[in-house]
């Protein structure tokens, strides 16, 4: 007899008065600090359950006789059956039903429920497991065997059923029965874990011969490398060295070309090493390196090197290390002979060994792989093979004639009509200079200028001649440089600087005049700046003003106006821009300074007038010009007129404009605009005119 809880539906209803709860007004929490005593949600639920009203609690009903028990069971069975009819496919309902019947000790009904559930879904192995677990838990062994036997017959690929079946037989001490179940399982050829479980089972009962037989069947089912290695380790563990070696030899015969053959060879060599057979291990390693592809032999090489370090001499160790990497590089260059990075690594390896003949051989093989296409991007990496070859011959091999021959052959090979490399010309010329062969260096650089002129070659040649003091040669080189590239502002500037350094002022000025007269220049602003700085340095302020005026005829850029004004301001700081004797009166100096200030202001006024009339859309440049003017007026001190400039300063306004895209308007964007004083007056006049017009119309309407 037992007791159970049933909820009374009538107790679950509340009156309308009881359900009406007055909700509190939402208040603002002022103190957000944590309370000193923290209350968890579990504690609240527990207290609510404990303090529940007795009227609401479900009543406890005690079963006092067999009639009440029968009624209870009938009612529960009816609930389960109704539920099953609704959700017949739900396995959890069947499980709960069967477990309830089991709790009532009605095992026939429980079995009936399990069987009905299996009729619904016999492929669900969870049902079989719980069914058999019920039989075993209640010590119905034969029933459990019957369940397991049917389960493994219907679902032979579910390993868990076999494991549970075998575990039950083994726990009962029925070793023969467990072995029989294993044999039935092995007929289905399970995965490796199943075979290993069978072997461990036999080893638990010290059945070595049986385990060996299982290993043989295991290898027939799964002829994998790890299976052979496990078999050999099993024999080694039992002290059967000859059998273990035989297993490894059979494995090598069958799996020498397998994808995991390197693992087998390493394990075989380590086995021989443990058996103190170092020569056998060395032979295995060498055999493996000869038969395994170089891409998969990394681990074998690593183990071989470690083996040689432990058991070999110095020569053997070096040969193992170098041979390993040499094999790798040979395999890589065989696959892709135009992979120049691999050639570089191969050359570094041979250079580290130090055998000159082998290094030269690899260099010759590398440079023989000329890029197939005559495009510079394909040659950029290849040309460094020649450079490294020449440097090796010069620095390491100390063979100067061979170095000269390398440079000569490289320059012959490059198609200079399509592209060239200034680095090769310069390295060849510098090599001749190091050999004190000045004529040879000049000949190389002259050929470079004639066949493939480049900026680097001109610059280096001029630098060499300048260090030697050959000014006439420098001038000729500059002339050739400018004939080849007349738009090169750097060349014009450096040529003029050379003449100025020689105190040839007129020649330098003539060069600048020729330069600015060119129809196309790559960086004209730098050339004009250099010319202006040259005239300022020479103290020719009138020439400088004329240059600025000529430059303004070509461009009205803001920086030009500001630079012009700053020049006039700097002339004011130098007392009018001319050499003044020390005994000259201060009034005259002040007058000259005031004159230069006026000139600077005129420049600003002309610039402001240009931006106001000719380029009214450049408001930001106009504002920047006024900022510079204001800053300069402040620097003038007593001669400055800050107020007049401040009266012209604009107001900075933030405005919005529609943002247009291909699909139409896409919102607005903010931008800064400038409102100048004359625009403000114009706007005010327009507003007054519109107001007057509106007033006149209103008066006429009233009349």
Secondary structure, 3 states (H helix, E strand, C coil): CCEEEECCHHHHCCCHHHHCCCCCCCCCCCCCCCCCCCCCHHHHHHHHHHCCCCCCCCEEEECCCHHHHHHHHHHHHHHHHHHHHHCCCCHHHHHHHHHHHHHCCCHHHHHHHHHHHHHHCCCCHHHHHHHHHHHHHCCCHHHHHHHHHHHHHHCCCCHHHHHHHHHHHHHCCCHHHHHHHHHHHHCCCCCHHHHHHHHHHHHHCCCHHHHHHHHHHHHHHCCCHHHHHHHHHHHHHCCCHHHHHHHHHHHHHHHCCCCCHHHHHHHHHHHHHHCCCHHHHHHHHHHHHHHCCHHHCHHHHHHHHHHHHHHCCHHHHHHHHHHHHHHHHHHHHHHCCCCHHHHHHHHHHHHHHCCHHHHHHHHHHHHCCCCCCCCHHHHCCCHHHHHHHHHHHHHHCCCHHHHHHHHHHHHHHCCCCCCCCHHHHHHHHHHHHHCCCHHHHHHHHHHHHHHHCCHHHHHHHHHHHHHHCCHHHHHHHHHHHHHHCCCCHHHHHHHHHHHHHCCCHHHHHHHHHHHHCCCCCCCHHHHHHHHHHHHHHCCCHHHHHHHHHHHHHHCCCHHHHHHHHHHHHHHHHCCCCCCCCCCCCHHHHHHHHHHHHHHHHHHHHHHHHHHHHCCCCCHHHHHHHHHHHHHHHHHHHHHCCHHHHHCCCCEEEEEEEEEEECCEEEEEEEEEEEECHHHHHHHHHHHHHHHHHHHHHHHHHHC
